[in-house]
Amino acid sequence: MEMHNKYKSNDDIQEPSLEDKISNLFSELDIYKDEEQKQKIEELNEIIEGMNKEMFDSVFKTELYDKMNKMIEEKKMSMENAILLLKHIGYSNVLKNMWNSCFHLSSLGKKLKNMAEEEEKKEKEKRNEKLLIDFCECYILLSILVNSELILICVPCLLKAALKKEESEETQKEVEMALLALSNIGQFKEIEQKQYLKEIKEIIQYHQKHNNHIRLAYQSAWQFFIDRFYSDKSLERVIVNELHFAREAARELEELTKCLNWKNKFEEMSKEEANEVLVIRRWIQTLEIFFSSCQLWNEELVELFRSIVRVFRAAKDNHREICYWCIFSLRSAAENRNVEIDDLLKSGAIDAFLEEMHRRTLNEGMVYECLQFFTNVSNRLKEKKDNEMEEVKRKATKMEIFEKLEEEGYEDTITSFYEVISIRFIYNPELLLNIYDYFVNV
């Protein structure tokens, strides 16, 4: 089929935007059949990879998903092609953290939910397992709200897909997609240990032994597990002592940090490098959940602090969002009474965040997180220890940090931020009242 090239530019024609390209391509899908339509969907998928959240929200509205549903019903788009497109949209949606409720509210979203539930009700020998997995992946990757009934259908079939051990690239991508979907389920309390623990341990341990998973797949497996830990603290022994989460996270962060050219801004990076930056961000966000709840402490967690600080220093010039999440995660660690403040000092976090507060240009959010971090450190160091040796250690750590802050002019820095702080911290009266008194009472 011969088509005019709408996107050819010259001196008189402006190159169409990504949004326009997608809208135009999508509007033409119904004139193609099968393989030709699949090729156009592949073109769409390539364009989607370059979209940011603003572009995503402007294009992928409820009306677009409703139009897809109508095309499926009128036999102008096969379900196979619809799934191919929806999976790619969902992949970008989750990887780039671009949430919206449009799919969930659309007729296509409701259709996929119903089809998944109907497929699951079929007798085992009549059930199309691959189709059920496809329905589950599309729905979970694109929805911000998933009811518990569908979650309980999706978790076992996605875990089964993620347990595949073939080394082929196709199988690895299938495993990645299943685990990415699982990581997007969130912190549903309805999922019981018996529904996932054996399988997720096997997935993680198999990768630890063979190192064969795509990085995003491995991170997604851990994110699904840590989300369970958020509401089920009985998992801590398995996570910390058996599967060595801190050691694994530290190793992944180290390897990712070393292989990236941090001098390039995100938009200047290759597709592969940009995706690895997004994986780092996902790790750091997952660590914040872990630090908020962890009670078992060992030397592996100390090394994890160091890895986060290395990421922070590597990212500080061109990847400020990564820096924000680094501060946010260590701020939560500093608040956790099972964390030794001395370990944060040894990791270099104190020095790194002091340097951050002396930057010539500062974002209010970064100021806020840095001050919250130092407030948590200060409050923790004011807590006296019952054990005599621990009390001596606390005083020594407190004095060392205080002297470091005094040397760097920390109190003057706080004063210079007063106007910004007063506005941003209006809902945090404790921080506002103590703004001049972080480490005065040494």
C-alpha positions in Angstrom: 0.0 0.0 0.0 1.5 3.3 -1.1 1.2 6.2 1.4 2.2 9.9 1.2 5.0 10.8 3.6 3.3 13.5 5.7 6.4 14.1 7.8 8.8 15.3 5.0 10.0 18.7 6.0 11.4 21.6 3.9 11.9 25.3 4.4 8.1 25.9 4.4 7.0 23.0 6.6 7.7 22.7 10.2 8.7 19.2 11.5 5.7 17.8 13.4 5.9 17.3 17.1 6.0 13.8 18.7 2.4 14.3 19.8 1.3 15.1 16.2 3.3 12.1 14.8 1.6 9.7 17.2 -1.9 11.2 16.6 -1.4 11.0 12.8 0.0 7.5 12.8 -2.7 6.3 15.2 -5.5 7.9 13.0 -4.2 5.8 10.0 -4.0 2.5 11.8 -7.5 1.4 10.7 -6.6 1.5 7.0 -3.9 -1.1 7.4 -4.3 -4.8 7.8 -2.4 -7.3 10.0 1.3 -7.2 9.2 1.2 -3.7 7.7 -0.6 -2.5 10.8 2.0 -4.2 13.0 4.8 -2.3 11.2 3.0 1.0 11.9 2.6 0.0 15.5 6.4 -0.6 15.7 6.8 2.9 14.4 4.5 4.2 17.1 6.4 2.3 19.7 9.7 3.9 18.7 8.1 7.4 19.0 6.6 6.6 22.4 10.1 5.9 23.7 11.0 9.5 23.2 8.0 10.9 25.1 8.0 12.7 28.5 5.1 12.8 30.9 3.6 16.0 29.5 3.6 14.5 26.0 2.3 11.2 27.3 -0.7 12.9 29.0 -1.5 15.0 26.0 -1.7 12.0 23.7 -2.8 9.0 25.7 -6.2 10.1 26.8 -9.4 8.1 27.5 -10.7 9.0 24.0 -7.6 7.3 22.3 -8.1 4.1 24.3 -11.9 4.2 23.5 -11.0 4.5 19.8 -8.7 1.5 20.0 -11.6 -0.5 21.6 -13.9 0.5 18.8 -11.3 -0.6 16.2 -11.1 -4.0 17.9 -14.8 -4.4 18.0 -15.1 -3.4 14.3 -12.3 -5.9 13.4 -10.1 -3.1 12.2 -7.4 -4.0 14.8 -6.5 -7.5 15.9 -6.3 -8.2 19.7 -2.7 -9.3 19.0 -1.8 -5.9 17.6 -3.6 -4.1 20.3 -1.7 -6.0 22.9 1.6 -5.2 21.2 0.9 -1.5 21.3 -0.6 -1.5 24.9 2.4 -3.4 26.3 4.8 -0.8 24.9 2.7 2.1 26.2 2.6 0.3 29.6 6.3 -0.4 29.6 7.1 3.3 29.0 4.4 4.3 31.5 6.0 2.3 34.3 9.7 2.8 33.5 9.3 6.6 33.3 6.9 6.8 36.2 4.2 8.4 34.0 0.9 7.7 35.8 -2.5 8.7 34.6 -6.0 7.2 35.0 -7.1 7.4 31.3 -6.7 3.7 30.5 -8.4 2.7 33.7 -11.5 4.8 32.9 -11.7 3.8 29.2 -13.9 1.2 27.6 -10.7 -0.7 26.5 -9.5 -0.8 30.1 -12.8 -2.3 31.2 -12.8 -4.7 28.3 -9.4 -6.1 29.2 -10.3 -6.4 32.9 -13.4 -8.4 31.9 -11.6 -10.6 29.4 -8.9 -11.5 32.0 -11.5 -12.5 34.5 -13.5 -14.5 32.0 -10.3 -16.3 30.8 -9.3 -17.2 34.3 -12.8 -18.7 35.0 -12.3 -21.2 32.1 -11.4 -24.8 32.8 -7.6 -25.2 32.9 -7.5 -27.2 29.7 -9.5 -24.6 27.8 -7.7 -21.6 29.2 -5.3 -19.6 27.0 -2.5 -19.0 29.5 -0.6 -16.7 27.2 -3.6 -14.5 26.5 -4.4 -14.3 30.2 -0.8 -13.2 30.9 -1.1 -10.6 28.1 -4.4 -9.2 29.5 -2.9 -9.0 33.0 0.3 -7.3 31.9 -1.5 -4.7 29.8 -4.0 -3.9 32.5 -1.6 -3.7 35.4 1.1 -1.7 33.5 -1.5 0.9 32.4 -3.8 1.2 35.5 -3.3 3.1 38.7 -6.2 1.3 40.3 -6.5 -2.5 40.2 -9.1 -4.2 42.3 -8.1 -7.1 44.6 -10.0 -9.7 42.6 -8.0 -9.0 39.5 -4.7 -8.8 41.5 -5.3 -12.3 42.9 -5.8 -13.5 39.3 -2.8 -11.7 37.9 -0.1 -12.5 40.5 0.1 -16.3 40.1 0.0 -16.2 36.3 2.7 -13.4 36.1 4.9 -15.2 38.6 4.6 -18.3 36.4 5.7 -16.3 33.4 8.6 -14.8 35.3 9.8 -18.3 36.4 10.8 -19.2 32.8 14.5 -20.0 32.6 15.3 -20.3 28.9 18.2 -18.1 27.9 16.7 -16.8 24.6 16.3 -13.1 24.2 12.6 -13.5 23.6 12.1 -15.4 26.8 14.1 -12.9 28.8 11.9 -10.1 27.5 8.8 -12.0 28.5 10.3 -12.4 32.0 11.1 -8.7 32.1 7.6 -7.7 31.1 6.0 -10.1 33.7 8.2 -8.8 36.5 7.7 -5.1 35.5 4.0 -5.7 35.7 4.3 -7.3 39.2 6.4 -4.3 40.3 3.5 -2.0 39.4 1.0 -3.8 41.6 2.0 -1.7 44.6 1.4 -2.5 48.3 -1.8 -4.5 48.2 -2.2 -6.3 51.6 -4.5 -8.9 50.1 -1.6 -10.8 48.6 -0.6 -13.5 51.1 2.9 -15.0 51.4 1.8 -18.4 50.2 0.8 -16.8 46.8 4.3 -15.5 46.0 7.1 -16.2 48.5 8.4 -19.5 47.1 8.3 -18.2 43.5 9.8 -14.8 44.1 12.7 -16.4 46.1 13.3 -18.8 43.3 13.4 -16.0 40.7 15.9 -13.9 42.8 18.1 -16.8 43.7 18.2 -18.1 40.2 19.5 -14.7 39.0 22.0 -14.5 41.9 23.4 -17.8 40.7 23.3 -17.3 36.9 23.3 -13.5 36.6 21.0 -13.9 33.5 18.2 -11.4 34.1 17.9 -8.0 32.4 18.7 -5.4 35.0 15.2 -4.0 34.9 13.7 -7.4 35.5 15.9 -8.1 38.5 15.1 -4.7 40.1 11.4 -5.3 39.4 11.5 -8.6 41.2 12.9 -6.9 44.3 10.5 -4.0 44.1 7.5 -6.4 44.1 9.1 -8.2 47.2 9.9 -4.9 49.1 6.4 -3.7 48.5 5.2 -6.8 50.3 7.6 -6.1 53.1 6.0 -2.7 53.6 3.0 -4.4 55.2 4.5 -7.7 56.3 7.5 -7.3 58.5 7.8 -11.1 58.9 9.6 -11.1 55.5 12.6 -9.2 56.9 14.8 -12.2 57.8 14.4 -13.6 54.2 15.0 -10.2 52.6 18.0 -9.2 54.7 19.7 -12.5 55.8 18.7 -15.1 53.3 18.5 -13.1 50.0 20.9 -10.3 51.0 18.9 -7.4 49.6 21.3 -4.7 50.7 24.3 -6.5 49.1 22.4 -7.1 45.9 21.2 -3.5 45.7 24.7 -2.1 46.4 26.2 -4.3 43.7 23.6 -3.3 41.1 24.0 0.4 41.9 27.8 0.1 41.6 27.7 -1.6 38.3 25.1 0.8 36.8 27.0 3.8 38.1 30.3 2.7 36.6 28.9 1.9 33.1 27.1 5.3 32.6 28.6 8.5 31.1 27.2 10.9 33.7 28.5 13.9 31.8 25.6 13.5 29.4 22.2 14.8 30.3 19.3 12.4 30.2 18.0 13.6 26.9 21.5 13.3 25.4 21.9 9.7 26.4 21.4 6.7 24.2 18.2 4.7 24.7 20.2 2.0 26.6 21.9 4.5 28.9 18.7 6.4 29.5 16.9 3.2 30.6 19.7 2.4 33.0 19.4 5.8 34.6 15.7 5.0 35.1 16.6 1.7 36.6 18.9 3.4 39.1 16.0 5.8 40.1 13.7 2.8 40.6 16.4 1.1 42.9 16.7 4.3 45.0 13.0 4.7 45.3 12.7 1.1 46.4 15.5 1.6 49.0 13.5 4.4 50.6 10.7 2.0 51.4 13.2 -0.5 52.8 15.0 2.0 55.0 11.7 3.2 56.4 10.9 -0.3 57.7 14.2 -2.3 58.2 15.0 -3.4 61.7 17.8 -5.9 61.0 21.1 -4.1 60.5 24.5 -5.5 59.3 27.6 -4.4 57.4 25.9 -5.0 54.0 23.6 -2.0 54.7 26.7 0.2 55.5 28.1 -0.5 52.0 24.7 0.2 50.5 24.9 3.8 52.0 28.2 4.2 50.3 26.8 3.1 47.0 23.9 5.6 47.2 26.4 8.4 48.0 28.5 7.4 44.9 25.4 7.6 42.8 24.6 11.0 44.3 28.0 12.4 43.5 28.0 10.9 40.0 24.6 12.3 39.2 24.9 15.8 40.9 25.7 17.8 37.8 23.3 16.5 35.1 20.7 14.2 36.8 19.2 16.2 39.7 16.1 13.9 40.0 18.4 11.0 40.9 20.1 13.2 43.5 16.7 14.1 45.0 15.8 10.4 45.5 19.3 9.7 47.0 18.7 12.4 49.7 15.1 11.3 50.2 16.1 7.6 50.8 19.0 8.4 53.2 16.8 10.9 55.0 14.5 7.9 55.8 17.5 5.9 56.9 18.5 8.6 59.3 15.1 8.6 60.8 15.2 4.8 61.4 16.4 4.1 65.0 18.0 0.8 63.9 20.4 2.7 61.7 23.7 3.8 63.2 24.3 7.5 62.5 28.1 6.7 62.5 27.5 4.5 59.4 25.9 7.5 57.6 29.0 9.6 58.6 31.4 6.9 57.3 29.5 6.5 54.0 30.2 10.1 53.1 26.5 11.2 53.2 27.1 14.1 55.6 29.9 15.5 53.4 27.9 15.1 50.2 24.7 16.7 51.5 26.7 19.6 53.0 28.3 20.2 49.7 24.8 20.2 48.1 23.6 22.9 50.4 26.5 25.2 49.3 25.6 25.0 45.6 25.1 28.3 43.9 21.7 27.2 42.5 19.4 25.2 44.7 16.0 23.6 44.2 13.5 24.1 47.1 12.8 20.4 47.2 16.5 19.6 47.5 16.9 22.1 50.4 13.9 20.6 52.1 15.3 17.0 51.9 18.8 18.0 53.0 17.4 19.9 56.0 15.1 17.0 56.9 18.1 14.7 56.7 20.2 16.8 59.1 17.2 17.2 61.4 16.8 13.5 61.6 20.5 13.1 62.3 20.4 15.7 65.0 17.3 14.2 66.7 18.8 10.8 66.7 22.1 12.0 68.2 20.2 13.6 71.1 18.9 10.2 72.2 21.1 8.9 75.0 22.1 5.3 75.0 21.7 2.9 78.0 24.9 1.0 77.1 28.0 2.9 78.4 30.1 2.1 75.3 27.4 3.0 72.9 26.8 6.3 74.8 30.6 7.1 74.4 30.3 6.3 70.7 27.2 8.5 70.4 28.9 11.5 72.0 32.0 11.1 69.8 29.9 10.8 66.6 27.8 13.8 67.7 30.8 16.0 68.3 32.5 14.9 65.0 29.4 15.8 63.0 28.8 19.1 64.9 32.4 20.2 64.3 32.1 19.3 60.6 28.8 21.4 60.3 30.3 24.3 62.3 33.4 24.3 60.0 31.2 24.4 56.9 29.1 27.3 58.3 25.9 25.1 58.4 24.0 27.5 60.8 24.7 30.5 58.5 23.5 28.4 55.6 20.2 27.7 57.3 19.7 31.3 58.1 20.2 32.2 54.4 17.4 29.7 53.5 15.0 31.1 56.1 12.6 32.8 53.7 12.3 29.7 51.5 12.1 27.4 54.5 9.3 29.4 56.1 7.1 29.0 53.0 7.9 25.4 52.2 7.8 24.1 55.8 4.6 25.8 56.8 3.1 22.3 57.4 6.1 21.2 59.4 6.0 23.3 62.6 8.5 21.1 64.4 11.1 21.8 61.8 10.3 25.5 61.6 10.7 25.9 65.4 14.0 24.1 65.5 15.5 25.7 62.5 18.3 27.4 64.4 18.9 24.6 66.8 20.0 21.5 64.8 23.2 20.8 66.7 23.5 23.7 69.1 22.8 21.5 72.1 25.9 19.3 71.6 
